[in-house]
Amino acid sequence: MNEIRNMPSVLARQLADAPWRTSTHSQTSNCVEVSPLRDGPAAVALRDSKDRGGPVLLFDRAGWRGFIAGTKAGQFDLS
């Protein structure tokens, strides 16, 4: 029970200390940052580089592979 209650604070610390990287393919105004996570159910974190204190998307390994595959296939293109 304590592990569940403490999870948000552990995750917040983990995200604060995360080694965030910006994609080399990012444009000046359309940048995202990604960080591998070491512990917990999430393996990868993704955030908007223009709003570093904003929402973070968390992916397990399978979800991250699916997100990357969908991105490469144009599944998330807005045009």
C-alpha positions, 0 to 999 in steps of 0.5 A, spaced: 500 500 500 505 504 501 508 503 494 502 505 491 501 512 495 509 514 494 509 512 487 507 519 485 513 522 489 518 517 486 516 518 479 516 526 480 523 525 483 525 520 477 522 525 472 526 531 475 533 527 475 531 524 468 536 525 462 532 529 457 534 529 450 531 533 444 530 529 437 535 531 432 529 531 427 526 536 431 524 543 428 525 549 432 518 550 434 516 543 434 520 539 439 519 534 444 524 531 449 525 523 451 528 520 457 529 513 459 526 511 466 530 506 470 525 504 475 517 503 475 512 501 470 514 506 465 520 505 461 520 512 457 517 519 458 516 524 453 514 531 454 514 538 450 520 542 450 516 548 450 513 546 456 518 542 461 513 543 467 507 541 463 504 534 462 509 528 461 507 522 457 509 515 460 510 509 456 512 502 457 516 498 452 511 495 448 507 502 448 513 506 446 515 501 440 508 502 438 508 509 439 514 510 434 512 505 429 505 509 429 509 516 428 514 513 423 507 510 419 504 517 419 499 515 424 499 522 428 500 527 422 495 533 423 495 534 415 
